[in-house]
Amino acid sequence: MGIGTEKIRTIAIAGHGQSGKTTLIENLAALTGTITRAETVMSGKTLSDYTPEEIERKISIYSALVSMQWNDMALNFWDTPGSSDFMGEVIAAFRSSETGLMVLDAKSGVQIETIKYWRDLDRRNKPRLVFVNKMDEDRADFEHALQDVKTQFNADVFSVTFPIGKGNDFSGIVDVLHGVAYQFDSTGKEKEIPIPDSAKKQYEEMREVLAGAAAEGDEDLLVKFIDEGELTDSEIAKGLTLAMKNNRIVPIFAGSAQCGAGLTSLLHFITEILPSPDGCLERALKGGEEYTVKLDPTQGFSGFVVKTANDQFSGRLSYIKVITGILGADAEVFNINEQKKERIGKLYRVAGKKLTEVKELAAGDIGIAVKLAAAKTNDTLAAAADCPPFIKLRNPDPIYSLAVAAIDKKNDDKLGEQLLRACEEDMTLSFIYNAETKQNVFSGMGDLHTSIVLDRITKQSKIEIQTSIPRIAYRETIRQKAQAEYTHKKQSGGHGQFGRVVLAIEPLERGAQYSFTNAVFGGAISKGYIPGVEKGVKEAMENGVMAGYPVVDVGTTVLDGKEHPVDSSEMAFKIAARNAFKNAMRNAGPILLEPVMNLTVYVETSYLGDIMSDLSSRRGRILGQSQLANGIEEIRAQVPHKELLRYAIDLRSMTSGTGSFEMSFDHYDPISGKIADEVVAAAKTFIEEKEE
């Protein structure tokens, strides 16, 4: 028999870069006996940073799952990246976890990425813990970090542990829940000791706060706490479990992952207090309607693919989160999205890159199936073919793009295959051929994100890649009404071609795209030829008269025309309409439209003036700003896409690597003058180069 649902806990560890997430995972693994000793990030030998890119760069790039056992409990920890470039990895980990564990640097408190990850947990209504790390370092301040969380997120925060000393004087922690203290030694091991006299007063105060937090979980406990002012140990445990399940409280822990301090109490809380995943909710679609599915071990099997990865030895790895029932090795399941059967071979629990074979995975658990024929990230797997699919992961839009091509054109197809495979593994990447700009465009969450993927492909496939700034997808439209006609006449022996079309065009409101009206009376153009006229108009709108960009927001009316009893055809009227439209557009005050993006920038207050000034220089319009926490500002603006092509690099330079941003398309705006002239000139040059 495998491990039952009631014994499983899955936690996503997240936080700002360099807060110590990988070190925390490593030392938890050592404490639970998963590994014999903890390694450092700089050694390149940690459990969760095991890919060549992570070892070389000394940062987490991919979310790594590390499964452990502690007190007969199965613990699945996701170690997630701290850079906004890899936000997609964090989102996948949050989706497949019942709890988030936010790691804060005791010196810095709440930082930019902390805020973004916290908001994502809020959107999912998921419980969370906070581990204030690096208490052994200079300027560590536990009280400041605790207050920072409380004020920034308006959270009901309480300490489960608090530090004994700080900086060089940090020697251990007091466990408020269990009424003991832990002292660490030079080997990274903790020893239980009585609470020091110097910490007893703070312990008593914290114990009362903890009991109050537990009372929030149950009305009867709240009444008793109000009446009597205290709760028993078992009542506190029950209340905390209920309050955590309903996401009403935020427990905070102190410690130092590097020293192994505070980890025993953290594991005790996870195994004793965190609720079972049984009954947690997942979202699915049925008949186009969204509804919730309870995580339930008694139902038939269903689950979804959280993540896919390619291993050079094992092949494709599919990380599967089991939602209902039990997934057994050698089972046959149905891929709901692909409408295909999948044969599950062996199943594994995973600790970084180490796979341990298991016979089954129960609801709430996560494991790996190898070499599934069709499964990819977001696919729903189930025992029954009529199982509704689970809602797909919500990933942020890419914010940084490159036009890519192989230096040796013979490798273009091979490069495309490699990039598409990368996009299957990481849903925040995209690779498309832009028919408008005639470029292959590779996009991701930042320059670091895209460069890592391209470097990996170059090393593995020996493909030399050239990159450039992508062309912008401008649009063309008109400012006034105009009318034109065109007669297409061709005679070359036998049946000729004849068609005359008179068109009127007018500007539509922005975003209306297109309209077509047939106002011909008296049979000047037969109804059978009108579809040809509309095809001609649509073809003309594919390439405008200014710079060859698509035409939008134009209404077209067919006023009149003429046909020949023998020589007219749909083709003739299509050609006539295409030319009539272009003639009319030249007389209708054609203008260029550029895409404008919604931009949200997160920076430290010290950089606020520089960022505001820079956005103005980029023709940006500031919509508002908010002070978040700990000297962090959120700036909302709308900026032309052209000005943001290198913003990922520029912002990193302006903020010494601390700033981040999010971007999404909003609308198109007219441009004119020098800017429009430059766009037209660049477009003509591009067309000439392509023709050569």
C-alpha positions in Angstrom: 0.0 0.0 0.0 1.1 3.5 -0.7 0.9 6.6 1.4 -2.7 7.7 2.1 -4.1 11.2 1.5 -4.3 12.1 5.2 -0.5 11.6 5.5 0.4 13.9 2.5 1.4 17.5 2.6 2.5 19.6 -0.4 4.1 23.0 0.1 5.4 25.5 -2.4 8.4 27.4 -1.1 8.6 30.9 -2.7 10.2 34.2 -2.1 12.4 37.0 -3.5 15.7 36.0 -5.0 18.6 35.2 -2.6 16.2 34.8 0.4 17.5 31.2 0.9 14.8 28.9 -0.5 17.2 26.3 -1.9 19.3 26.3 1.2 16.1 25.8 3.3 15.1 22.8 1.1 18.6 21.4 1.4 18.7 21.5 5.1 15.2 20.2 5.5 16.2 17.2 3.4 19.2 16.7 5.6 17.1 16.9 8.8 14.6 14.3 7.4 17.3 12.0 6.3 16.6 12.4 2.6 20.2 13.2 2.1 23.2 12.6 4.4 24.4 16.2 4.5 23.3 19.6 3.2 25.3 21.1 0.3 25.6 24.8 -0.5 24.3 26.6 -3.6 27.9 27.6 -4.4 29.0 24.0 -4.4 26.6 23.2 -7.3 25.5 20.0 -5.6 22.2 20.8 -4.0 19.2 18.6 -4.5 17.0 21.1 -6.2 19.4 23.1 -8.3 20.8 20.3 -10.4 20.5 21.4 -14.1 23.7 22.6 -15.9 22.2 26.1 -16.2 21.5 26.3 -12.5 24.8 24.9 -11.4 26.6 27.4 -13.7 24.6 30.4 -12.7 24.2 29.6 -9.0 20.5 30.4 -9.1 17.2 28.4 -9.2 15.7 28.5 -12.7 13.2 25.6 -12.6 10.8 24.5 -9.9 12.2 21.3 -8.4 10.1 18.9 -6.4 11.7 17.3 -3.4 9.8 14.6 -1.6 10.7 13.7 2.0 9.3 11.7 4.9 9.0 12.9 8.5 7.1 11.2 11.3 5.3 8.9 8.9 4.2 11.8 6.8 5.0 12.3 3.1 6.1 15.9 2.4 6.4 17.3 -1.1 8.3 20.6 -1.2 8.6 22.7 -4.3 11.7 24.8 -4.5 10.8 27.7 -6.8 12.9 30.4 -8.5 13.0 33.9 -7.0 13.4 35.9 -10.2 10.4 37.3 -12.0 11.8 35.8 -15.2 10.7 32.4 -14.0 7.3 33.3 -12.6 5.7 30.5 -14.6 7.6 27.9 -12.5 6.2 29.5 -9.3 2.6 29.5 -10.6 2.8 25.8 -11.4 4.1 25.0 -7.9 1.3 27.1 -6.3 -1.3 25.4 -8.4 -0.3 21.9 -7.3 0.3 22.8 -3.6 -2.2 23.1 -0.7 0.1 25.6 1.2 2.6 28.2 0.4 5.8 28.8 2.4 7.1 32.4 1.9 10.8 32.8 2.8 11.9 36.3 3.9 15.4 37.7 4.4 15.5 38.9 8.0 17.4 42.0 6.8 15.1 43.0 4.0 11.6 41.8 5.0 9.0 42.0 2.3 10.5 42.5 -1.1 9.2 43.0 -4.6 8.8 39.4 -5.6 7.3 38.6 -2.2 4.5 40.9 -2.9 3.8 39.4 -6.3 3.8 35.8 -5.0 1.6 36.7 -2.0 -0.9 38.3 -4.4 -1.0 35.1 -6.4 -1.7 33.0 -3.3 -4.5 35.5 -2.4 -6.0 34.9 -5.9 -6.0 31.2 -5.1 -7.1 31.7 -1.5 -4.3 29.4 -0.4 -3.0 29.2 3.2 0.6 30.2 3.8 3.4 30.1 6.3 6.3 32.6 6.6 9.8 31.7 7.4 12.0 34.6 8.4 15.5 33.4 7.3 19.1 34.5 7.9 18.6 35.4 11.6 22.3 34.8 12.0 23.3 37.7 9.7 24.1 41.3 10.6 21.1 43.6 10.6 18.6 40.7 11.0 15.4 42.0 12.5 12.6 39.5 13.2 10.2 42.0 14.7 10.5 44.3 11.7 9.9 41.4 9.3 6.8 40.3 11.2 5.4 43.8 11.3 6.2 44.2 7.6 4.0 41.2 6.8 1.2 42.4 9.0 1.0 45.9 7.7 1.7 45.2 4.0 -0.8 42.3 3.6 -3.2 43.2 6.4 -2.7 39.6 7.6 -3.6 38.0 11.0 0.0 37.2 11.8 1.4 35.4 14.8 4.7 33.9 15.8 5.0 30.1 16.2 8.7 30.6 16.9 10.8 33.6 17.7 14.6 34.0 17.8 17.0 33.8 20.7 19.3 36.7 19.9 20.2 37.9 16.3 23.2 38.4 14.1 26.3 37.0 15.8 24.3 36.5 19.0 21.7 34.3 17.4 21.8 30.9 19.1 18.4 29.3 18.5 14.6 29.7 18.6 11.8 29.4 21.1 8.9 27.2 19.9 5.8 28.9 21.3 3.5 26.0 20.2 5.3 23.3 22.1 6.8 25.4 25.0 10.4 24.5 24.3 13.5 26.0 22.8 16.0 24.7 20.3 19.7 25.5 20.2 21.8 24.8 17.1 25.4 23.7 16.9 28.2 24.1 14.4 27.1 20.8 12.6 23.7 22.3 11.8 21.8 20.1 14.3 19.2 21.4 16.7 19.0 20.3 20.4 15.9 20.8 22.5 16.5 22.9 25.6 14.3 24.6 28.2 13.2 28.1 27.4 15.9 30.5 28.6 14.8 32.8 31.5 15.5 35.9 29.3 12.9 34.7 26.8 10.1 33.5 29.1 8.2 36.8 29.3 8.2 37.1 25.5 7.1 33.4 25.3 4.1 34.0 27.6 3.0 37.0 25.5 3.4 35.1 22.2 1.6 32.1 23.7 -1.5 34.2 24.4 -1.3 35.6 20.8 -1.0 32.1 19.4 -4.0 30.9 21.4 -6.0 33.8 20.1 -5.0 32.9 16.6 -6.2 29.3 17.2 -9.5 30.6 18.5 -10.1 32.2 15.1 -10.5 28.7 13.7 -13.6 27.6 15.6 -16.6 29.5 17.1 -16.7 27.3 20.2 -13.0 27.8 20.8 -13.4 31.6 20.3 -16.2 31.7 23.0 -14.0 29.7 25.4 -11.0 31.9 24.8 -13.0 35.0 25.4 -14.6 33.6 28.6 -11.5 31.8 30.1 -8.6 33.5 28.4 -6.8 30.3 27.5 -7.0 27.1 25.5 -5.5 23.6 26.1 -2.7 22.3 23.9 -5.1 20.0 22.0 -7.6 22.9 21.5 -4.9 25.1 20.1 -3.8 22.4 17.7 -7.4 21.9 16.6 -8.1 25.6 16.2 -4.8 26.3 14.3 -5.6 23.4 11.8 -9.1 24.8 11.1 -7.9 28.4 10.8 -5.1 27.3 8.4 -7.6 25.3 6.3 -9.8 28.3 6.0 -6.8 30.7 5.3 -7.6 32.9 8.3 -4.2 33.1 9.9 -0.5 33.5 8.9 2.0 31.7 11.1 5.5 33.1 11.2 8.7 31.2 12.0 12.2 32.4 12.7 15.5 30.7 11.9 18.5 30.3 9.7 18.4 27.6 7.0 22.2 27.8 6.7 22.6 27.0 10.4 19.8 24.5 10.5 18.0 26.6 13.1 14.2 26.7 13.4 13.7 23.8 11.0 12.5 21.2 13.6 9.7 23.4 14.7 8.8 24.2 11.1 8.5 20.4 10.3 6.5 19.8 13.5 4.0 22.5 12.5 3.7 21.2 9.0 3.1 17.6 10.1 1.0 18.3 13.2 -1.1 21.4 12.3 -1.4 21.8 8.5 -4.7 20.2 7.3 -4.8 17.2 5.1 -5.4 17.9 1.4 -8.6 15.8 1.6 -11.5 18.1 0.6 -9.4 20.9 -0.9 -10.9 22.3 -4.1 -9.8 22.2 -7.7 -11.5 23.8 -10.6 -12.8 22.1 -13.7 -14.9 22.9 -16.8 -18.1 21.1 -17.7 -20.3 22.2 -20.6 -18.4 25.5 -20.7 -19.2 26.2 -17.0 -16.7 26.3 -14.3 -17.2 24.2 -11.1 -15.2 22.9 -8.2 -14.0 19.3 -7.6 -13.1 18.2 -4.1 -9.8 16.4 -3.7 -11.1 12.9 -2.7 -9.3 9.6 -2.4 -12.5 7.6 -2.6 -13.5 8.6 -6.1 -12.2 7.3 -9.5 -8.8 8.5 -10.6 -8.3 12.0 -12.0 -5.4 14.4 -12.0 -3.5 16.9 -14.1 0.0 17.3 -15.5 1.6 20.1 -13.5 4.9 20.2 -15.3 6.9 18.4 -18.0 10.6 18.1 -18.3 13.0 16.3 -20.6 15.7 14.1 -19.0 18.6 12.9 -21.1 18.4 9.4 -19.5 14.7 8.9 -18.6 13.1 10.9 -21.5 10.0 13.0 -21.0 9.0 13.3 -17.3 5.3 14.2 -16.5 4.7 15.6 -13.0 1.2 14.5 -12.1 -0.9 15.9 -9.3 -3.6 13.4 -8.2 -6.9 15.0 -7.4 -9.3 12.1 -6.9 -8.7 8.4 -6.4 -5.5 6.5 -6.8 -3.1 6.4 -9.8 -1.4 3.0 -10.0 1.6 1.9 -11.9 0.9 0.2 -15.2 -2.6 1.7 -15.3 -4.3 2.8 -18.5 -5.8 6.3 -18.2 -7.5 8.7 -20.6 -6.0 12.0 -21.7 -9.0 14.2 -21.7 -7.4 17.1 -23.6 -5.9 15.0 -26.4 -8.8 12.4 -26.4 -6.2 9.6 -26.3 -5.4 6.7 -24.0 -2.2 6.9 -22.1 -0.3 3.9 -20.6 1.2 4.7 -17.2 4.3 2.6 -16.9 6.4 3.1 -13.7 5.6 5.8 -11.2 8.1 7.7 -9.1 8.4 10.0 -6.2 11.2 12.5 -6.7 13.8 14.3 -4.8 15.4 16.8 -7.2 16.7 14.5 -10.0 16.6 11.3 -7.9 13.6 9.1 -8.7 12.3 6.5 -6.3 9.8 3.9 -7.8 6.4 3.6 -6.1 3.4 1.4 -6.9 0.8 4.1 -6.6 0.0 7.8 -5.8 -3.0 8.7 -3.7 -5.2 11.8 -4.0 -3.1 14.9 -3.0 0.2 13.4 -3.9 2.5 14.4 -6.8 4.7 12.0 -8.7 6.3 11.4 -12.0 5.3 9.2 -15.0 7.9 8.6 -17.7 7.5 8.7 -21.5 3.8 9.3 -21.7 2.9 9.4 -25.4 0.9 12.6 -25.6 0.6 14.2 -22.2 1.8 17.7 -21.8 1.6 20.5 -19.2 -2.1 21.3 -18.3 -3.5 18.0 -19.6 -6.1 16.3 -17.5 -5.7 12.5 -17.0 -8.6 10.3 -15.7 -9.8 6.8 -15.5 -13.0 7.7 -17.3 -13.1 9.4 -20.8 -16.0 11.7 -19.8 -14.2 13.3 -16.9 -14.4 17.1 -17.3 -10.9 18.8 -17.8 -9.4 20.8 -15.0 -8.9 24.5 -15.6 -5.5 25.2 -17.2 -2.8 27.1 -15.5 -3.1 30.9 -15.7 0.3 32.1 -16.9 1.4 35.7 -17.3 2.0 37.1 -20.8 5.6 37.2 -22.0 7.2 40.6 -21.6 10.4 40.2 -23.6 10.8 39.1 -27.3 13.5 38.4 -29.8 13.4 37.7 -33.5 15.4 34.4 -33.8 16.9 32.6 -36.8 19.6 30.0 -37.3 22.8 31.4 -38.9 22.8 28.4 -41.1 19.4 28.5 -42.7 19.4 24.7 -43.0 19.0 24.6 -39.2 15.9 26.8 -39.1 13.5 23.8 -38.8 15.6 22.1 -36.2 15.8 25.3 -34.2 12.0 25.7 -34.4 11.6 22.1 -33.1 13.9 22.8 -30.1 12.1 26.1 -29.3 8.6 24.5 -29.5 9.9 21.7 -27.1 11.1 24.4 -24.7 7.6 26.0 -24.9 6.0 22.7 -24.0 8.1 22.5 -20.8 7.6 26.2 -19.9 4.2 27.7 -20.6 5.4 31.3 -20.1 7.5 30.9 -23.3 6.1 31.3 -26.8 7.5 30.8 -30.2 5.5 31.9 -33.3 6.0 32.9 -36.8 4.6 36.4 -37.2 3.2 36.6 -40.7 2.9 40.4 -40.5 6.5 41.0 -39.7 7.9 37.9 -41.5 9.9 36.9 -38.4 10.2 34.0 -36.0 9.6 35.5 -32.6 10.7 33.9 -29.3 9.2 35.4 -26.2 9.6 35.0 -22.4 9.5 36.7 -19.1 12.8 38.5 -19.5 16.2 38.6 -21.2 17.6 36.1 -18.6 14.8 33.7 -19.3 15.2 33.7 -23.1 19.0 33.7 -23.1 19.1 30.7 -20.8 16.9 28.7 -23.2 18.8 29.8 -26.3 22.2 29.1 -24.7 21.0 25.6 -23.8 19.8 24.9 -27.3 23.1 26.1 -28.7 25.1 23.8 -26.4 22.9 20.8 -26.9 22.2 21.0 -30.6 25.2 22.9 -31.8 22.9 25.4 -33.6 24.3 28.9 -33.9 21.5 31.4 -33.4 21.2 35.0 -34.4 18.8 37.3 -32.6 17.5 40.8 -33.2 14.9 43.2 -31.9 11.5 42.1 -33.4 9.5 44.4 -35.7 6.4 46.0 -34.1 3.0 44.9 -35.4 1.7 48.3 -36.4 -1.7 48.9 -38.0 -3.0 51.3 -40.6 -6.4 53.0 -40.6 -8.1 56.2 -42.0 -9.2 59.5 -40.6 -12.0 60.5 -43.1 -14.5 59.2 -45.6 -13.5 58.7 -49.2 -14.8 57.1 -52.4 -13.1 55.5 -55.4 -13.7 53.2 -58.3 -11.7 50.8 -60.3 -12.4 48.9 -63.5 -10.5 45.6 -64.0 -10.5 44.9 -67.8 -8.3 42.3 -69.5 -8.7 40.8 -73.0 -6.3 38.1 -74.2 -8.4 36.1 -76.6 -11.4 34.1 -75.7 -13.1 35.0 -72.4 -11.6 38.1 -70.9 -11.9 39.6 -67.4 -14.2 42.5 -66.5 -15.4 44.0 -63.3 -16.1 47.6 -62.1 -16.5 48.4 -58.5 -17.4 51.7 -56.8 -16.5 51.7 -53.0 -17.0 54.2 -50.2 -15.0 53.8 -47.0 -15.2 55.5 -43.6 -13.4 55.3 -40.3 -14.9 53.1 -37.5 -14.4 53.5 -33.8 -11.2 52.0 -32.5 -11.4 48.3 -32.0 -14.4 47.8 -34.4 -12.0 46.2 -36.9 -14.2 45.9 -40.1 -17.6 46.2 -41.6 -18.9 45.5 -45.1 -22.2 46.7 -46.6 -23.7 45.9 -50.0 -25.6 49.1 -51.1 -25.9 48.2 -54.8 -29.3 48.5 -56.4 -30.7 47.6 -59.7 -28.5 44.7 -60.3 -25.4 46.7 -61.3 -23.4 43.8 -59.7 -25.0 40.4 -59.4 -25.4 39.0 -55.9 -23.1 36.1 -57.0 -20.2 38.5 -57.4 -20.6 40.4 -54.1 -18.6 37.7 -52.1 -15.7 38.3 -54.6 -15.9 42.0 -53.9 -15.7 41.4 -50.1 -12.8 39.0 -50.6 -11.0 41.8 -52.6 -11.6 44.3 -49.8 -10.3 41.9 -47.1 -7.2 41.2 -49.2 -6.6 44.9 -49.6 -6.8 45.4 -45.8 -4.0 42.8 -45.3 -1.5 45.4 -46.5 -2.1 49.1 -46.1 -0.9 51.8 -48.5 1.5 53.5 -46.1 3.9 50.8 -44.9 2.2 47.5 -45.8 0.7 46.9 -42.3 -2.8 45.4 -41.8 -5.7 47.9 -42.0 -8.2 48.1 -39.2 -11.3 50.0 -38.1 -12.6 50.7 -41.6 -16.2 50.4 -42.8 -16.7 49.6 -46.5 -19.8 50.1 -48.6 -20.2 48.9 -52.2 -22.1 51.7 -54.0 -22.2 50.7 -57.6 -20.4 48.7 -60.4 -20.7 47.2 -63.7 -20.4 43.7 -65.1 -20.1 42.0 -68.5 -22.4 39.2 -69.5 -19.4 37.0 -70.7 -16.2 38.3 -69.2 -17.2 39.0 -65.6 -16.2 36.6 -62.8 -15.7 36.6 -59.1 -12.0 36.9 -59.6 -12.4 40.0 -61.7 -14.6 41.7 -59.1 -12.1 40.7 -56.4 -9.3 42.4 -58.2 -11.4 45.5 -58.9 -12.5 45.8 -55.3 -8.9 45.3 -54.0 -7.7 48.2 -56.2 -10.7 50.4 -55.5 -10.2 50.0 -51.8 -6.5 51.0 -52.0 -7.4 54.1 -54.1 -10.0 55.1 -51.7 -7.7 54.6 -48.7 -5.0 56.9 -50.3 -7.7 59.7 -50.3 -9.0 59.0 -46.8 -6.1 60.4 -44.7 -4.3 57.2 -43.9 -2.5 57.0 -40.6 -0.4 54.5 -38.6 -1.5 53.0 -35.3 0.9 51.6 -32.8 0.2 49.1 -30.0 0.1 50.6 -26.5 0.8 48.4 -23.5 -0.4 48.4 -19.9 2.7 48.5 -17.8 3.1 47.8 -14.0 6.5 48.5 -12.6 7.7 47.5 -9.1 10.7 49.4 -7.8 12.3 50.6 -4.6 11.4 54.2 -3.6 14.9 55.4 -4.2 14.5 54.7 -7.9 11.0 56.2 -8.3 12.1 59.6 -9.8 14.4 57.9 -12.3 11.7 55.5 -13.4 9.0 58.2 -13.7 11.4 60.3 -15.8 12.3 57.4 -18.0 8.7 56.4 -18.6 8.0 60.0 -19.7 10.9 59.9 -22.1 9.3 56.7 -23.6 6.1 58.6 -24.4 4.4 56.9 -21.4 1.3 58.1 -19.7 1.4 57.5 -15.9 -2.0 56.2 -14.6 -1.1 56.0 -10.9 1.3 54.8 -8.3 1.0 53.1 -4.9 3.4 52.6 -2.0 3.3 48.9 -1.2 5.7 48.1 1.6 9.2 48.4 2.9 10.0 51.2 0.4 8.5 49.5 -2.7 6.5 51.4 -5.2 4.0 50.2 -7.8 3.8 52.4 -10.9 1.0 51.9 -13.4 1.4 53.4 -16.9 0.5 53.0 -20.6 3.5 53.0 -22.9 3.9 52.4 -26.7 5.2 48.8 -27.3 8.0 50.2 -29.4 9.5 51.8 -26.3 9.4 48.6 -24.3 11.3 46.2 -26.5 14.4 46.4 -24.3 12.7 47.4 -21.1 13.6 44.2 -19.3 17.3 45.0 -19.8 16.9 48.8 -19.2 14.9 48.4 -16.0 17.4 45.9 -14.6 20.2 48.4 -15.3 18.3 51.4 -13.8 17.5 49.6 -10.6 20.6 47.5 -10.1 18.6 44.4 -10.8 15.9 44.9 -8.1 13.1 46.2 -10.3 10.5 44.1 -12.1 7.5 44.7 -14.3 4.4 43.2 -15.9 3.0 44.1 -19.3 -0.1 43.4 -21.4 -1.6 44.8 -24.6 -4.3 47.5 -24.2 -5.1 49.3 -27.4 -3.8 51.0 -30.6 -3.0 54.7 -30.8 -2.4 56.9 -33.8 1.1 58.1 -34.6 2.3 60.8 -37.0 5.1 63.1 -37.8 8.7 62.0 -37.4 7.8 58.8 -35.6 5.5 57.7 -38.4 8.0 58.6 -41.0 10.6 56.4 -39.3 8.2 53.5 -39.2 7.3 53.9 -42.9 11.0 54.1 -43.9 11.9 51.1 -41.8 9.0 49.1 -43.3 10.1 49.9 -46.9 13.7 48.9 -46.1 12.5 45.6 -44.6 10.4 44.9 -47.7 13.3 45.7 -50.1 15.6 43.4 -48.1 13.1 40.6 -48.2 12.6 41.0 -51.9 16.4 40.7 -52.5 
